[in-house]
């Protein structure tokens, strides 16, 4: 019943929207109708334009995310486990954190041009901070008693990492991961708005010049869908990795 | 059973041990030897240094001065079970065990502590007493020559505690490690152990065999006399 209601309210909004467009209340140059959006999405898909744009944007997000995650994990591990590392690296990371991300766009264009690099680096920068902060906090919060157990049981270093540290930091890292992915997409959208010769941002920008609100909205929906997909992947990871918390399943 | 046989090998020993945290001296001039199969308790008021001594004998405290020899395979059961909440019961017991039969041995020991059939459970699905039994299995599966028990029963409810005590005594009789147990509970100590070591103000105030035959009953006159004496030494009047 409640489940049905959850689906019903968005459907009602779409129906009203379609009605307003069909009756001419909503001007297509302000906002295209849902039916028009579906047609446009289909045509853009058939022509190959949309899949190509999605692929280009997804690649930027993936590369930026990988780069940012690598830096965050390396720095976070050093800072979280070593006092010296903390003293040396943490101030730098805190400085990075205070930089206005989008304020860097002009500088990045000067440094890296207008091709792929500035977008990838901007996404990487957006990913680094939340992932780093959550990893460091999680590493500092690892239960000392369990670390002592690892020592008492004479676990090898790799075993202690696998059985104690990794599972202990996983909940915090997954929170950081979700925040980082959210920021990565937002950052990519902004970076692609500024300038792009391909990708979803390019598609949207071009459409703006011709008042093609249907293409703009289709582009936005694609961003949303990509965000939903990555969020779903993290949630699946969470479910798999944090099963022990629910304890619902019995032996 | 009782009466230390001097031909039995010494498993762990501490001689002239001193431990200070900053200016605060916790242990000073402590000597202690534990032989194979011997069940020894460390009694003392809180702050007496008994837990510190246990940690030193178990090789968990590297900051002590003096001559310390711990077991070749020490195992510890703490006050709280300290299981990895993200590993199933069997994986907790088998943690860090090598060899192809690690899981089979772990299953056997789980059976010994009365947890057969719970191998695939998560720790949080178990009761407090069951979790402590998993911790005991995790210690025993390593076939320790020295078993350290740091107030292992104090977090359990009264009924669970009695069955856990009986289980530990039975397992110790079967596996014959040297056992060193810290407890606050004089009666618990007297029911279980072969020898009482009383730590007071950083020194050993008493080190004696409990020559009461087994099975021991709480109302055994010898045990009652022991109890009154130990409580007196701990500065508590026996009611």
Interface residues (C-beta under 8 A of the other chain):
Chain A: X145 X146 X148 X149 X150 X151 X152 X153 X154 X155 X156 X159 X163 X164 X167 X168 X170 X243 X244 X245 X247 X250 X251
Chain B: X58 X60 X74 X75 X76 X78 X80 X82 X84 X85 X86 X87 X89 X95 X96 X117 X118 X119 X120 X121 X122 X123 X124 X125 X138 X142
